[in-house]
């Protein structure tokens, strides 16, 4: 059974840090590109960060570049999003995603991150 289970969300003050984790099971995690998305209430889900299978190439949304870091540990089937210098506008539900192709595209359940001003 395919699962992506997120943890690490919560409430933090502006300027603080959080690290999101997402543990994968039920598929060959190392063969999948990974992504973190977020959804702000009333808006569409947007890509925040992405990382290739080997972890050598990453991309970030302009709004988080320089503050967020995506990384993975294939030996632990786990992906991470380190979030520093958090801002109130980072408040959202964050989703991890593992993508191989349009047929093999898996999602976590989402986890709330709230940044207070």
CORFENMO-V251865 format. One record per helix or strand of 3 or more residues. SS is the DSSP state (H for helix, E for strand). FROM is the first residue (numbers start at 1). TO is the last residue. Records with the same first field share a line. If there is no record, write none. Layout:
SS: FROM-TO, FROM-TO
//
This chain:
E: 3-7, 10-13, 18-25, 33-39, 46-51, 58-60, 68-73, 78-83, 92-99, 105-107, 111-116
H: 29-31, 74-76, 88-90
//
